[in-house]
């Protein structure tokens, strides 16, 4: 039974490189017009390969060292709590006369501690995840303009997401062209979000909810027309 909870999560935060899905290097840039004006690109890889994102992710373990250290300490404490329980379970499991219900209860206790510990550590590390979302949003806000600039230079009229392309000519991949423009537009990004900042999806959901709540009283307060 694994005792190391959230160790991969903490280890991942100590790595300055971008996640694999975002760190894939775009194809080499070209100055030739794309065929038939149709190009494709990988927006996620572009954002993850941008100078602003890479620099921010290198700064994150330093800026949020206190949270990372706290999470590591708490993880070690939980692992220490789990070890004797796991050792007892493994010993009891070897007993041919062991009570199955008792073994299941031991497993349930261990799993509950693991799940609670994982949630606690994720809460400790929440500021790091929020910081990454803040960086990505700043870069993404410039992605459309960078794409427009790259399209103009490569004479593209349509740009498809690479996920929608089953097979394409590598010469029509303008990811590197967009990345070059993006790095010029936003060479760096702010890592620490302002107090109370929320990702765009949450802001939009909250605004929609508030609009619906505001519309309901107005509708219920409207008077029916009086008859003559």
N, C-alpha and C positions, 0 to 999 in steps of 0.2 A: 504494500500500500504506500502510495506516495505521501510524504510528509511535507514536502517543500511547496507551500502555498504561495502563490503570487511571485515566486522567484523569477519566472520568465518575464513577468510584467515589470519588475524592478530592473532586471538586467536590460530589458529593452530600452528603458528610460536612460540608462547610462551610456547607451550607444548614440553617438552624435549624428550618425548617418540617418537619412530619411528612411521610412518604412519601405520595404521592397517594392510594394505596389506603386509607390510614388517616386522612387528613386531611379526607375528605369530611364536610362539616358535616351533622349529623343534621337532620331536619325540625323545624320549630318545635313547641314543646311545646303541649299542650292539657290542659284540666282536665276535659273531657267524657268520660264513660265510652265505651269502645270498643264497637262494634257486636258483639253476640252474644258478648262476652267474649273475642274473638279479636284479638290484636294481633301486630305484627311489628316487628323492630328489626334494626339493623346493628351487631353486636358489635364488629367490627373498626374501623368508623368511630367508634364511641363511645370505644373505648380510645385511638385516635389523636387524637381531638379533646379528650380530657380535659385538664384543667389540669395534672395531674401529668406526663403524657407531654409536653405542649408545653413545659413549663418545663424538664424534664430534657433534651430535645433542644436547647434553647437553651443549656444549660450544657455540653453534651457537647463542642463544639469548643474550649471554654476549658479544661475539665478534662483533655482528651486532646490538647492542642495539640502536645505533644512527639511523640506517635505520628503525628499528621497531618503535622507538619513532616518527620519522618523518612521517611514514605511518599512525600511530595512530592519530597524530595531523591533518594531511591532511584529514583523514577520518572524524574526528569530524567536520572539517570546511565544508566539502561537505554535511554532514548530516544537519548541521545548515542552509546551503543554500537550501536544499531540503524541510525542514520542513514547512516553510510558503507556498511553492508551493503545497505541498501535502495537507496541511490544506485547502487551497483555493479550490483545486480540489474536495475534499470531501464535502465542503460546496456547491459548484456549482452543484455537482452531485445530491444533495438532492432537488434542484430546479426543479420542474416538467416542467418549461418552459425553462430550460437550452438548449443552442444551442449545438447540438451534435458535430458539427465541432469544436466549441471552446473547448469543453471538450477533444476531440481527440488531439487538439493542445497542451493543457495543459499536457496531458499524454505523448505526444511525447517529450515535453521539459524536463519533469522529467526523462524519460527514457534516454534521451541523456546525461543529467548531470550524471546520474548513470553510464552509460557505459564509458563516458570519465573519470570519477573518478576512476572506477575500473582499467582502463588501466594505469592511472597515478600511482596508488598505486602499481600495479604489477611492474611497471618500478622502483619504489623506492625500492621494495623488491627483484628485480632481482639479486643483489649480494648474497642474501641468497640462492636462488634457484641454482645459479651457484656453490656456495660452496658445496651444497649437491651433485650435480652432480660430482664435483671433488672428493669428498670423496667416492662416490659409484664407480667411475672409478678406484680409487686406490685399493679398496677392490676387485672389479671384476677382476682386473689383476692378483690377487693371487688365484682366485676361481678355475681355472683349476688345478693348482698344488695341492691345498687342496683336490680337488675331486680325483685326481690320488692317493694321499696318502691314502685317505679313502677307495678307491676301492681296493688297495693292502691289506689293513688290513682286509677288509670284504670279500676278494676274489671275487670281482664283476668284470665281464668283460664288462657289459653294464649298464649304468645309464640313466634312462629315466627322463624327466621332469615330475613332478607330474601332470601337466595339461594334459599330454598325457595318464595318467593312469585312467581308469574308475573305477577300483576296484583293490586293491592290498593288499598283506599281510603287516601289519605294521612292521613286522620284516625285510622287504626288504627296508624300508625307512631309508636311510643312511644320512639324512639331519643333524642330530646331530653329526655324525661322521665327516662330512665335516666341520661343524661349529667349532668343536674342532681343526681340523687341520688349519682352516682359522685363528682362533684367535692366534694360535702359529706363523703363518707366518706373520701376520700383526696385532699386538696388538693395534696399534694406527694409525691414518691417519692424514695427514695435512688438516686442515680445509680451510684455505685461499688459493685460487689458485694463481699461478703466474700471473703477469700482462699479459694480452693478451691471457690467456688460454681459449680454447674452448673445449667443449665436443667432444669425438672421432667422433661421427656421423657428426658433423659440419666440423671437420678437414678432414675427408675422403671425404666429399662432395666437399669441397674447393679444395682438391688435384685433384679430378677427373675433376672438372671444369677447373682447370689450365692446366691439361694434355690435355683436349680436345681443349682448346684455343691454346695450343702450337702446337698441331698436325694440326690444320686447316691452319695456315700460311705455314707450311712445305709442305702440300699437294698442296696448291694453287701456291706455288713458284716452284714446280717441273716442269721442261721443258719437253714438249712432244718430243719424238725422231724425229730427222730430217730425211726426206727421202733422198735417194741417187739421 
